Amino acid sequence: MIIEGRNAVIEALRGEVTVEKVLLQKDAQNQNVKTVLSLCREKKVPVQFVDKFALERVSNTGEHRGFIAVATDYKYSELDELTVKHGKKPRLLILLDGLEDPHNFGAIIRVADCAGADGIVIPRRRNCGVTDTVVKVSSGAASHVRVAKVPNINDAIRQLKEEGYTVLAADMDGDSVYDADLKGDVAIVIGGEGEGVHQLTKKLCDGAISLPQKGKVNSLNASVACGILLYECVRQRGGR
């Protein structure tokens, strides 16, 4: 996996990602370079100073900004790893149902990290995986947020309900999130950019929640909606 950009490389070195080597643009001299070099020395990661054209040949996004890390492929977690209880703290998960835009996925990983979610669950098929672009857009959060890839999102919902989660679909026809009780163990299902949450998946959920719409457009971007829903969970719980 190619990890690109200052923040993404730094967070990969700080996280549990196995970084094989780091490529830095020649003659770069700033505090970020010093931070990367210090982390590489600590983790015993080789560093190569190369010219801009060499970085561009390796880059997959064209947005390396002089920082590239070559790492092992992203290691997905098991669902059971995401549902471990930590004392009395309520659990919070995000489930993605057919989300295909890597920019949306990267932004959701970033907000999941900021809001303190326990992880993200995605299906093996018809959903974007953790790609180089996703890691870049997450601004390094992909190095800290666990993602479980499951055979079937509906089976995952059934398992979560058996474990005591309230599973709620984000849907325009749902009840206002501000009227929902989000204080317990909650899993929020975010649908794809076009179809939203699939009908069968929605039926399996304990209910649906929505965000009040005051403007002319009929929906919010998936990652923006996810962020607002997560922080309403945080607000109701008095912070995490």
N, C-alpha and C positions, 0 to 999 in steps of 0.2 A: 504494500500500500504506500502511496505517495502522499505525505502530509505537507501541506503548503501554507505559508504565511507565518508571520511572527508569533501570534498568539497560539495558533494551532500547534506549532513546533514546540513552543515552551511548555504548553500543557501536556503534550504527549510525553515529554521528558519528565515532567512532574508526576504523571499518572502511571498506570500499569501497562502502558503500551510497550511492546518490545521494539525499541528503535535500533536499527542495525547500523545506520550512519547518518550524519547530518551534513548537508551541503550548504555552504554560506557563500554569498557573493564576495568576490575579492575586494579588498580595500574598504569593506564596510566597517565602520568604527562608530558604535553607539552603545548605549546602555543595554539594549536588547541583545546585541551580539555578545556582550560580556556575560549576560545572564545565560545565554545558550551555552557558551563555552564553559561556564562554571558548572552547569547541569551535566554537560557531556563528560567533564572530568570526574564528577561525582558518580555518574552511572557507567563510566568507562566506555563511552560511545565515541567511535572515531569521527573526526571532523575533517572535511575537505573544503578548502577555499577554491572556488572555481569562478570562471567569468560568467557574465549574464547569459551568454548564448548557451553555455553548458546547462545552466539552470532551466532555460526555456525548452531545451531538448527533453529534459526529464519531466517538466511540468505537464500536468493534465488539465489544469484550469487556466493557466496563463496569469495567475494572480499570486505568484510565490513571494513577491516583494523582497527577494533576496534570501529567503529562508525555505529550505526543503529538508524534510526528514524521510528517510527510507525505512519503513517499518514492516513488521510481519502483518499479514492480513488481519482485519478486525476479528476479535474473538467474541462471539455471541455468548450470552449467558443462558442458563436454563431458567424456565419460568419459576421453579421452586426457589431459585436464588434471589429472585426479586420479591418474593412474598414473605421472607423471613421477618418475624416480629422483632422490634427493637424496644424492649420495655413496654410502656403503655402508650407510646407514640402511635397515632393512627397511621395506617399505611395509605399510600397514594400512588396509583399507577396510571399510565397512559396506554391505551390500546389504539393502534392505527389500523383502519379498515380500508385498504385500497388506496393509500396515499402514494402517489407516483412522482411527485415533484421533489427532487433532492434538496432544493432550496427551502421548501416548506419543512422537510424532514430535519434538515440541519438547524433551522430556526426553532423547531419544537424541541430538539435535544438541548439547545442552549437554554430555553426557558424552563425545561424540566430540571436542569442543573440549578438554575437560579432560584426556582420555587421549592427545591428540595424534594422532588418526586423520587420514588424508589426505583423507577426504571420505566422502560418503554417496551411494549410487546408488539411485534409485527408478524404477519403471516409470511410463510415461505414464498408464496406465489402472489402475483399481482400487487406487490407493494415494493416501494423503493427500499433497497438495503443500505447498509452503511458504506457508502462509496467515498472516493477521494473528495468529491465535491461536497458531500454531506459533512465530512470532517472539517473541510475548509469553512463552510458556512456556519458551522456550530461554534467557530472561533475557539476551538480547543475543548469545548464541553464534551465532545464524543470520547475524550480520554477519561472522563469521570462518570459518565452516565451509562448504566448497564442496559443493554438491549437484548431481549430474548426473541429468538425467531422460532415460531411454533408452526406445526403442520396446518392447524386450522384455528382461526381466531374464535370461532363459535365454541369449540371445545375448551379453549382457554377461558372463555367467559363462564362456561358451566363450572369449571374447576374453581375459579375465583369466587363464584357465588356460594359454592360448597364450603369455601374457606372463610366465609363471612363478609366478603366484600359487597358493597352496594355498587352495582354496575350501571352506569348512566350513559346514554348515547347523546352526543351533541347533535341536536336536530332543531331546525327552525320551528317545527310544530310542537316542540316540547314546552314544559312549564318554565317560567323564568328561573334562571339559576339563583336569583336573589331570594326566591321562595323555597329553595331546596335545602335539605339538611345534609351538609357535607362534612360533618364533624367526625364521623366514624371512618372505617376503612372504605375507601372509594376508588373505583376504577372508572376513568372517563374514556369513552370510545370516540375517536375523531375519524370522520369519514374522508373519502377521497375528494379531490378537487371538483369532480363533475357530479357523481352520483350521491355523494354524502355517505352516510352509514347505510349498508345494505339492509333490505327489509327484514330478512330472517334474523340478521344480527340484532337489529333494533327490537324485534319481538322477544329475543332472549334476554334483553336488558331489563333491569328493574324499573326503568323509566327513561324519560328523555328530558334534557334541559336545553334551554336556549338563552340567547342574549337579546334583550329588547332592541328593536331596530327603530331608529328615529329618522333616518335619512332616506335617500332615493334608491340606493343600491339594495339588492335583496339578500346579501349575505356578506360575511366577513371572510378574509383569507383564513385558511385552516390553522396556520401557526399563530396568527393574531388571536383568533377565537380560543385556541388552546391556552394561550397565555393568560387571557382574562379569566377563563374557567379555573385554571390552576390557582391563580391568586385569590379568587373568591374562596377556594378551599382553605388557603393559607389564612385569609382574614377570619373565616369562621372558627378556625382552630387557634386563633390568637397568636399566630406566627409559628414557625417550625425551627 
